[in-house]
Amino acid sequence: MANFFIRLLNYCIAGVGSALSWCLALLPESPFGNPASKPSSIDLGYVTWLIPFPTMLAHLAVLIGAITVWYSIRVAARWLKVAKGG
C-alpha cells in the first residue's frame, strides 16, 4: 500500500516538473544573450578625475558595512534585553 502512495507522489512530482518545463519553454530567449552591437570603449580618466567614482564606491561599501554591523548589534542587544527599543 505504501508503494502505491510513493508511486502516486512520484507521478505528481513528475507532472508538476513537466508542467513547469512546458511553461518555461513558452518564454522567449533572453534578449541580453547576444547584443546587436558591442558597446563602445570610453576613456573615463577625465570623468574619474572630476568625480572619483572608485573612491566613492569604496566609502559607500564601508558605510553600508558599518550600518549593517550597527543594526546587527542593536538587534542582538534587543534580543538580550540590553538596549531599549525606541
PASEBA-1860 file (N, C-alpha, C; in nm, 3 decimals):
! residues 86
1> MANFFIRL> 0.082/-0.119/0.000/0.000/0.000/0.000/0.086/0.126/0.000 ~ 0.198/0.119/0.073/0.286/0.235/0.079/0.348/0.260/-0.057 ~ 0.379/0.154/-0.131/0.437/0.171/-0.264/0.342/0.246/-0.358 ~ 0.214/0.221/-0.342/0.115/0.289/-0.424/0.121/0.440/-0.403 ~ 0.127/0.482/-0.275/0.130/0.624/-0.245/0.264/0.688/-0.288 ~ 0.371/0.612/-0.277/0.500/0.663/-0.322/0.500/0.683/-0.473 ~ 0.447/0.585/-0.546/0.439/0.599/-0.692/0.347/0.713/-0.731 ~ 0.235/0.726/-0.661/0.142/0.835/-0.690/0.209/0.971/-0.666
9> LNYCIAGV> 0.283/0.982/-0.557/0.354/1.106/-0.528/0.461/1.132/-0.634 ~ 0.532/1.029/-0.677/0.633/1.046/-0.781/0.571/1.091/-0.913 ~ 0.457/1.036/-0.949/0.388/1.078/-1.071/0.342/1.223/-1.061 ~ 0.294/1.262/-0.943/0.251/1.401/-0.924/0.369/1.496/-0.937 ~ 0.482/1.460/-0.877/0.601/1.543/-0.886/0.650/1.550/-1.030 ~ 0.648/1.437/-1.101/0.688/1.437/-1.242/0.594/1.523/-1.325 ~ 0.464/1.518/-1.295/0.367/1.600/-1.368/0.391/1.748/-1.345 ~ 0.418/1.786/-1.221/0.446/1.927/-1.190/0.574/1.970/-1.261
17> GSALSWCL> 0.676/1.883/-1.262/0.801/1.915/-1.330/0.783/1.933/-1.479 ~ 0.705/1.845/-1.540/0.683/1.859/-1.685/0.597/1.981/-1.716 ~ 0.503/2.015/-1.629/0.423/2.136/-1.649/0.510/2.261/-1.638 ~ 0.601/2.263/-1.541/0.692/2.377/-1.529/0.786/2.385/-1.649 ~ 0.833/2.272/-1.696/0.919/2.272/-1.815/0.844/2.326/-1.935 ~ 0.720/2.288/-1.950/0.640/2.336/-2.062/0.619/2.487/-2.053 ~ 0.590/2.536/-1.930/0.571/2.680/-1.912/0.699/2.757/-1.941 ~ 0.813/2.705/-1.898/0.940/2.773/-1.924/0.977/2.768/-2.071
25> ALLPESPF> 0.933/2.665/-2.142/0.962/2.656/-2.284/0.885/2.762/-2.363 ~ 0.777/2.813/-2.306/0.699/2.917/-2.374/0.767/3.053/-2.369 ~ 0.858/3.071/-2.273/0.924/3.200/-2.259/1.021/3.222/-2.375 ~ 1.038/3.347/-2.416/1.132/3.376/-2.526/1.277/3.364/-2.480 ~ 1.366/3.359/-2.577/1.508/3.357/-2.546/1.547/3.492/-2.484 ~ 1.655/3.494/-2.411/1.699/3.617/-2.345/1.746/3.719/-2.448 ~ 1.698/3.844/-2.439/1.746/3.946/-2.531/1.886/3.994/-2.496 ~ 1.937/3.955/-2.380/2.068/4.000/-2.336/2.178/3.901/-2.372
33> GNPASKPS> 2.142/3.787/-2.431/2.241/3.686/-2.464/2.340/3.732/-2.569 ~ 2.293/3.783/-2.681/2.379/3.830/-2.790/2.339/3.972/-2.826 ~ 2.415/4.070/-2.778/2.379/4.208/-2.811/2.397/4.236/-2.960 ~ 2.320/4.329/-3.012/2.325/4.361/-3.155/2.460/4.422/-3.192 ~ 2.516/4.505/-3.107/2.647/4.564/-3.134/2.725/4.573/-3.005 ~ 2.856/4.572/-3.017/2.941/4.582/-2.900/2.938/4.725/-2.847 ~ 2.944/4.742/-2.715/2.948/4.878/-2.661/3.081/4.943/-2.694 ~ 3.077/5.072/-2.715/3.198/5.144/-2.750/3.285/5.162/-2.626
41> SIDLGYVT> 3.414/5.165/-2.648/3.508/5.183/-2.539/3.520/5.331/-2.507 ~ 3.500/5.365/-2.380/3.504/5.505/-2.337/3.617/5.521/-2.237 ~ 3.700/5.622/-2.256/3.805/5.653/-2.161/3.746/5.738/-2.049 ~ 3.739/5.681/-1.930/3.677/5.751/-1.818/3.778/5.820/-1.728 ~ 3.899/5.839/-1.776/4.003/5.901/-1.694/3.967/6.041/-1.650 ~ 3.914/6.122/-1.740/3.878/6.260/-1.704/3.756/6.263/-1.613 ~ 3.664/6.173/-1.637/3.544/6.172/-1.553/3.579/6.131/-1.411 ~ 3.664/6.028/-1.396/3.701/5.986/-1.261/3.795/6.085/-1.195
49> WLIPFPTM> 3.859/6.171/-1.271/3.939/6.277/-1.211/3.848/6.383/-1.150 ~ 3.738/6.413/-1.218/3.644/6.513/-1.167/3.557/6.456/-1.056 ~ 3.505/6.336/-1.076/3.418/6.270/-0.979/3.480/6.134/-0.949 ~ 3.540/6.115/-0.833/3.613/5.991/-0.804/3.519/5.874/-0.770 ~ 3.463/5.811/-0.872/3.368/5.702/-0.850/3.428/5.584/-0.773 ~ 3.548/5.537/-0.804/3.601/5.423/-0.727/3.614/5.454/-0.577 ~ 3.659/5.574/-0.544/3.670/5.613/-0.404/3.533/5.624/-0.340 ~ 3.438/5.678/-0.414/3.302/5.690/-0.361/3.243/5.552/-0.334
57> LAHLAVLI> 3.264/5.458/-0.425/3.212/5.323/-0.406/3.278/5.254/-0.286 ~ 3.408/5.275/-0.268/3.477/5.218/-0.153/3.422/5.274/-0.022 ~ 3.402/5.404/-0.018/3.347/5.466/0.103/3.203/5.422/0.127 ~ 3.126/5.408/0.021/2.988/5.361/0.035/2.984/5.218/0.088 ~ 3.076/5.134/0.043/3.082/4.995/0.091/3.116/4.992/0.240 ~ 3.210/5.076/0.283/3.246/5.083/0.424/3.128/5.134/0.506 ~ 3.059/5.234/0.456/2.943/5.289/0.526/2.832/5.185/0.541 ~ 2.802/5.115/0.434/2.697/5.012/0.439/2.737/4.900/0.535
65> GAITVWYS> 2.864/4.864/0.533/2.912/4.762/0.627/2.898/4.807/0.771 ~ 2.933/4.932/0.800/2.921/4.985/0.936/2.776/4.990/0.980 ~ 2.687/5.030/0.892/2.545/5.035/0.925/2.491/4.896/0.952 ~ 2.534/4.799/0.871/2.489/4.661/0.891/2.537/4.607/1.025 ~ 2.662/4.633/1.060/2.714/4.589/1.190/2.638/4.657/1.302 ~ 2.612/4.787/1.291/2.539/4.861/1.395/2.401/4.801/1.419 ~ 2.326/4.779/1.311/2.192/4.725/1.329/2.195/4.581/1.376 ~ 2.294/4.503/1.337/2.306/4.365/1.385/2.331/4.364/1.536
73> IRVAARWL> 2.422/4.448/1.582/2.448/4.456/1.726/2.325/4.507/1.800 ~ 2.255/4.602/1.742/2.135/4.658/1.805/2.026/4.551/1.819 ~ 2.006/4.471/1.714/1.905/4.365/1.720/1.945/4.260/1.822 ~ 2.073/4.222/1.824/2.119/4.124/1.923/2.103/4.177/2.064 ~ 2.130/4.306/2.084/2.114/4.366/2.217/1.967/4.369/2.258 ~ 1.880/4.394/2.164/1.736/4.391/2.197/1.692/4.251/2.233 ~ 1.745/4.152/2.160/1.709/4.014/2.194/1.756/3.978/2.335 ~ 1.869/4.032/2.372/1.923/4.005/2.505/1.869/4.104/2.609
81> KVAKGG> 1.781/4.192/2.568/1.717/4.292/2.655/1.819/4.387/2.717 ~ 1.925/4.416/2.644/2.025/4.510/2.691/1.986/4.652/2.652 ~ 1.943/4.668/2.527/1.907/4.800/2.479/1.755/4.812/2.473 ~ 1.706/4.929/2.502/1.562/4.954/2.492/1.527/4.998/2.352 ~ 1.418/4.946/2.298/1.373/4.986/2.166/1.301/5.119/2.173 ~ 1.312/5.194/2.062/1.251/5.325/2.065/1.146/5.345/1.965
END
